[in-house]
């Protein structure tokens, strides 16, 4: 279980951390002189005076001018002004800009801002890595609400930090296993950037799991080419399924030609269930002869997904040549494919897995099989009589309800 494994509570209420509010016992004339003095020093570049002037102007009710001075102070690294601005902007509904100033204050060490930033981000997304990171920083700085929210033993966190520091030092000396260990803990601590750097070191040092983990993270950010490189690297370093997953990702994301060699390798490595996917990728890449060569043996052996895909290949070829797209062979393929599909879907239904049965029927429905479309529609409507998807599949099948 990770360090955050015991987290159960929702973030507590926010702290009042928006800067110091003034209570001044002075005459109007004295306040006027103070403001004049602060304005002169602020205009000369005195950051502390900028922040104090902002507070004085707020005290006088001149909020817009106060915000301008707090903004200048915040840009010059006054964390109280940054926190004050964040508080004001968030209350005004300017969430994005408010969070930017809250980050500025948190990076400068403002404790309430650090906690508030973590609490807001986690309230928006309970799996937010950034939110977890800021919440942990607040907890490590002694913020009791953050400690209560995380529900962790701070002695455990300190020990983990010390172990990470030792492993990072070893990683910098070329210890790939230490790099992987440190990366795993840092991910748990929300330190994503450093963790990914260490995963890269570990992957380059031959740790297959590190390459695999980094590939998944890179893919989630949309960098498919880099993810595929890492998955292949994981496969070369002994992680089973690297070529398989890389090929499937490329195929499903619209790059069938790039997927073909990876899928071929996966099938050659024993992933025979990927044969229909390889055939579909070859077909999508325009190689109908290659697709048929791959799919026909599997189709003849009774693989219903290969039968559907081979049927599609034969139909494509007929469309290109102007031939008959309803030959006896095609009808035979469709009949065998739908029989195999329905048998497997029924197994799933009998096992109490209607959603899995629906997923299987969806394969045939998308392949244009009217029997699968009708069965899928009826199943979805049995689960939910108002399901519009179920109604649509029935309509496509030509059945009436």
Secondary structure, 3 states (H helix, E strand, C coil): CCHHHHCCCCCCCCCCCCCCCCCCCCCHHHHHHHHHHHHHHHHCCCHHHHHHHHHHHHHCCCHHHHHHHHHHHHHCCCHHHHHHHHHHHHHCCCHHHHHHHHHHHHHCCCHHHHHHHHHHHHHHCCCCHHHHHHHHHHHHCCCHHHHHHHCCCHHHHHHHHHHHHHHHHHHHCCCHHHHHHHHHHHHHCCCHHHHHHHHHHHHHCCCHHHHHHHHHHHHHCCCHHHHHHHHHHHHHCCCCCHHHHHHHHHHHCCCHHHHHHHHHHHHHCCCHHHHHHHHHHHHHCCCHHHHHHHHHHHHHCCCHHHHHHHHHHHHHHHHHHCCCCCCHHHHHHHHHHHHHHHHHHHHHHHCCCHHHHHHHHHHHHHCCCHHHHHHHHHHHHHHCCCCHHHHHHHHHHCCCC
